[in-house]
Amino acid sequence: MAATALFCAKPDRAWAGAWPIPDGKTQAIAKYERQAADEGFTPEGHLVAIDHREEENLSLFVEHGLTSRLTLQARAGLTRGHDRFVRYEGRGPLELGLRYAVFASDRSVAAVYVGAAQAGAGRNAGYAAPGRGEADLEARLLLGRSGVVRGREAFVDVQVAHLSRSGLSDETRLDATLGVRPSRNWLLLAQAYGGEAQSRAVPSRWLKTELSVARSFQRWSVQAGWRETVSGRETARDQGLIVAVWRGF
């Protein structure tokens, strides 16, 4: 069956990143993430044992619809962690940017995002020591498609980004999300996050996957899942729990 026949409805806006937040509306996401690693990928992509490391992050992400097409987004948080050599605790990265829906229909959306970030006290890159990094400039293209597949609401969201980083290597990233709603109040999410640090002598690469389930309670939603690094080069094999609470205003 052709894709145009599979998709025919709008997604749950709380989960599809490419879609704009409606004018005057706000969405807030509080998230807890714990990632730990005892293995890492070599420059050739082989798994080897490394010294144990772990990190916890608590963040607040807020989106606000400035117009029907323009969305303001911001993120702040706290971080703490340790490895064999150092313990750290403090502010996480600060992010601020704008997302504009260049094209939007009942089934599809194309958007662009530009933003800036100030590095935090923790690992601002998975391949770097804690505290490294200064400021980032990001440009991102977001594409979304939504509809009904075999009687169930679904959406796909694909994003490509370039980060110009001060104090760290520039990065190219590719993120993808598939969401399926088996019933009115439940949502299943499968996500992948890939990237490469371009300007390093031996480029660091990573591919992370995340599987989660979410339950809606009117304007509230609760999400729980598991994220892990499944392949890479010059990066740790992090894995751990993700818990989030969503609220629309």
N, C-alpha and C positions, 0 to 999 in steps of 0.2 A: 504493500500500500504506500502511496506517495506521502511525503512528509506533510504536505498541505492538507491532507485528509486526516492525519493523526492529531493535529493541533488545532484547537478551535475555541479555547477559553483563556481568560487571563489567569496568571498565577497568583498564589498567595503572596502579596507584596512584602510580607515580613521575611521572606526567604530568598527572593530572586533579586540579586544585587544590581542587575542592569536597569531594572524598572525605577522610575522616579517616585519619590514620596509625594503624595497629593499635596497641593498648595495649602499651606497652613498646618499640615499634620506633622507629627513628630514620632519617631520610633527610637526607643532606647534598648540597648542590649548589654546586660551585665554578664561577663563571662569569666569562668575560672578554668585555667589550663595548667596541668602538671605534666611535664615531659622529663623523662630520664633515659640514660643510655649507658650501656656497658660494652657496646660494640661500635665500631665505626668503619666507614668505607675508605679503602686506600685509593691512591690516584688511579689505580687500574680498576677500581670498582669491587675489590674483594673485601669481605668482612673479616675484621680482626678484633681482638679484645682491646679495649681501652680502659683507662681509669674511669671509675664511676663518676657520672655528673648528673645533676638534676636541676630543674628550674620550675618555679611556680609563678604564674601571672594572674593578676586580677585586673580586669579592664572594663571600662565603660565606653561603649560606642553609641553615638547619637547621630541620627539623620533628621533633617528638617526640610520640608518642602518650601522653598522660597517662591516658586511659581509652579505651574503644572509640569514644567520640563526641567527646572533647575533645583537641585538638591544640595544642601550644605551638609557635610559630614565631618565629624570630629571624633577623636579617640584619646583617652588618657588612662593611666593605670598605675599599678604597683607591681614590683617584681622582687623576687629573692631566689637565691640558688647557691650552689657550691659545686666545686670539683676538687681534685686532689690539692690544688695550689691556692685556691682563693674562695672566700665566701663573700657574697654581696647581697645588698638589700637597698631598695630605694625606688625612685620614680621610674616607671616604664616610659616607652616612647610617647611623645606628644604628636598627634597628627591633625591636620586641618586641610580640607580641600572642597572642591565643587565638582558635582557630576551633572552633566547636561545631556538630556535625551535628544539626540540629533534626529532620530526617527522613532515614532511610536505608533503602533496600531493595536487592535484588540489581541493579536497573537504574537507580535514581534516587537522588539525594541533594539535600538543601537544607541549607545551612549559613549561619551568621553569623560574622563576624570583627570583633573590636574590638582596636585596637592603638594604639601611640604610636611616634613616630619623632623622633630628634634630627637636625637638619640637618648636612650635611657641608661640606667645603671647596669642593666643586665646584658644578655647576649643580643646585640642588635643585628647579628648575623650568626647562623648556626656554625659557621666555620671559623669565627673570630673569637678572641678572648673577651670576657665580660668587660663592658665599659667602652670598647672600641667603637668608633663612629662618631660623627658630629651631626650633620644635617643631610637630609635627603630631599630631592625633587623627583616627583613621580608623574608620569603620563601613562594613562591606561585607556584601552579600548574595551568596551563591554558589549556583548551581544546576548540577547535572550529570546527564547521561543517557548510558548506555553500552549497548553491545550488539554485534550482528553485522549487517553490511550486505553482502549478496551474498557471504557466506562469509568476510568479513574483519572482525576486531575493530575497533571504532570507539568514539569518545566525543565528546561536545560538553560544553563548560563555559562558562557565561556568568556574569559577575560585574558587579555595580553597586556603586559606592562613593561615599561623600562624605567629603572631607577638610577638616577645620577647621584652617587653617594660620596660625601666628603668624609675622608678618614677610613673608608671601606671601598671595596671593589664595586664598580657599577654592575647592575644585575638586569637580566631579562627574566620575566616570570610568565608562566602560563597556568591559569587556574580554571577548573571546570567543576560544575555542580549539576547533578541530576536529582530532582525531587519528585517523589510520587506520593500521592495522598490515598492510602487504601480505604480510609473512611473520613468522615467530615472533620473529626478532631485530631487525627493522627497524620503525621508526615514522616516519610522515610527519606533520608538524604545520603547520597554517595558523592564524595568530593575528592578531587585530586589537586595537588599543588606542586608544580614543577618549577625549577629555576636553575640559572647558571650565573656564577660570578665571573664576568667576562674579562676583567683586566688583571686577574691573577696569573702568575707564571704557570701554575698548574691549576686550571679552572676548577672551582668547586661546583658540583652539580648535585641536585637532590630531587627526589620525587616522593612526596608524602601522600598518603591516602587517609581519608576520614569517613567513617560510617557512623551515623547517628539517627536517633529517633526523637521526634518532638510531639508533645501533647498540648493542644490549645485549650484555653479556658477563657472564652470571650476575648478580651483584649490582651490577656496574658498567654504566654507560651513558655514551656519548659523543655529544654533540649539536653540530651546526654549522649555522648559518643566516645569513640576511641580513635586516636590519630597516631600514625607511625610512619617512619621513613622506610620505604620499601626498597629503594635503590639510590645510588649516588656515588660521588667521588669526592674525596677530601672533605667528608662531613660525617657527623655522628649519626648513628641509627637511633634517633630519639623515638620514644613512644610514650603514650599516656592518655589520661582521662580528660575529656572536655565536658563542661557543664555550663549551660547558659540559661538566662531568664530574659524573655522578650516582653516588652510592653509598648503598646501603641497609645498615642494621646491625640 
